[in-house]
Amino acid sequence: MQVAKWGNSLAVRLPVALVQELGIADGDELELRPAPKKSGKPASATVERKPGKLERLQSARKFRAAWPADFAFDRDEANAR
């Protein structure tokens, strides 16, 4: 991969094989983290795809609990100040 100038920033063009392996698409967000340095070796980084909104919502659903059997929603009570 080659680093190129893109406006005032730097950009990396990803090969198709890597894109397919990571399962990323146009618009996805990636997170680069510096890998722990090892003496005598050049610096490196790890790349991870950040989960999208839908994926975060789906993972939060596992924490959802059922309402108690005697629960009744009261709109007036909920909007009372």
C-alpha positions as a printed NumPy array, in Angstrom:
array([[  0.   ,   0.   ,   0.   ],
       [  1.122,   3.509,  -0.69 ],
       [  0.443,   6.652,   1.318],
       [ -0.675,   9.612,  -0.808],
       [ -1.574,  13.235,  -0.167],
       [ -5.325,  14.002,  -0.201],
       [ -5.917,  17.7  ,   0.394],
       [ -4.175,  18.506,   3.681],
       [ -4.407,  14.879,   4.827],
       [ -2.776,  11.581,   3.99 ],
       [ -4.688,   8.644,   2.508],
       [ -4.075,   4.945,   1.957],
       [ -5.671,   3.008,  -0.894],
       [ -6.712,  -0.442,   0.292],
       [ -6.357,  -3.495,  -1.938],
       [ -9.575,  -5.367,  -2.788],
       [ -8.388,  -8.527,  -1.017],
       [ -7.937,  -6.619,   2.263],
       [-11.301,  -4.855,   1.864],
       [-13.038,  -8.196,   1.383],
       [-11.179,  -9.807,   4.29 ],
       [-12.115,  -6.974,   6.663],
       [-15.673,  -6.819,   5.32 ],
       [-15.56 ,  -3.062,   4.847],
       [-17.452,  -0.9  ,   2.38 ],
       [-17.59 ,   2.712,   1.262],
       [-18.523,   4.905,   4.231],
       [-17.392,   2.476,   6.946],
       [-15.217,   3.874,   9.705],
       [-11.913,   2.247,  10.554],
       [ -9.881,   2.587,  13.707],
       [ -6.093,   2.477,  13.575],
       [ -4.236,   1.753,  16.793],
       [ -0.483,   1.755,  17.217],
       [  0.759,  -1.748,  17.936],
       [  3.143,  -2.247,  20.848],
       [  6.671,  -1.3  ,  19.799],
       [  9.233,  -4.022,  19.518],
       [ 12.892,  -3.162,  19.742],
       [ 14.667,  -3.146,  16.405],
       [ 11.432,  -3.295,  14.375],
       [  9.589,  -0.474,  12.602],
       [  6.394,   0.917,  14.115],
       [  3.156,  -0.789,  13.101],
       [ -0.575,  -0.429,  13.628],
       [ -3.657,  -2.603,  13.867],
       [ -6.772,  -1.832,  11.808],
       [-10.316,  -2.566,  12.931],
       [-13.665,  -1.743,  11.39 ],
       [-15.849,   0.23 ,  13.792],
       [-19.359,  -1.19 ,  14.103],
       [-22.118,   0.794,  12.413],
       [-25.221,   2.186,  14.128],
       [-27.322,  -0.858,  13.281],
       [-24.684,  -3.257,  14.609],
       [-24.395,  -1.269,  17.864],
       [-28.192,  -1.286,  18.255],
       [-28.366,  -5.031,  17.665],
       [-25.627,  -5.688,  20.227],
       [-27.424,  -3.481,  22.789],
       [-30.614,  -5.528,  22.409],
       [-29.124,  -8.371,  24.437],
       [-29.43 ,  -6.113,  27.513],
       [-33.139,  -5.512,  26.906],
       [-35.384,  -6.928,  29.608],
       [-39.086,  -7.697,  29.527],
       [-41.534,  -5.372,  31.245],
       [-43.108,  -6.653,  34.471],
       [-46.49 ,  -8.33 ,  33.906],
       [-48.325,  -5.623,  35.852],
       [-46.631,  -2.691,  34.053],
       [-48.907,  -0.165,  32.367],
       [-47.541,   2.864,  30.559],
       [-49.268,   6.106,  31.558],
       [-48.582,   8.88 ,  29.058],
       [-49.8  ,  11.618,  31.41 ],
       [-47.545,  10.375,  34.208],
       [-44.549,  10.143,  31.882],
       [-45.044,  13.728,  30.655],
       [-45.849,  15.26 ,  34.042],
       [-43.357,  17.817,  35.267]])
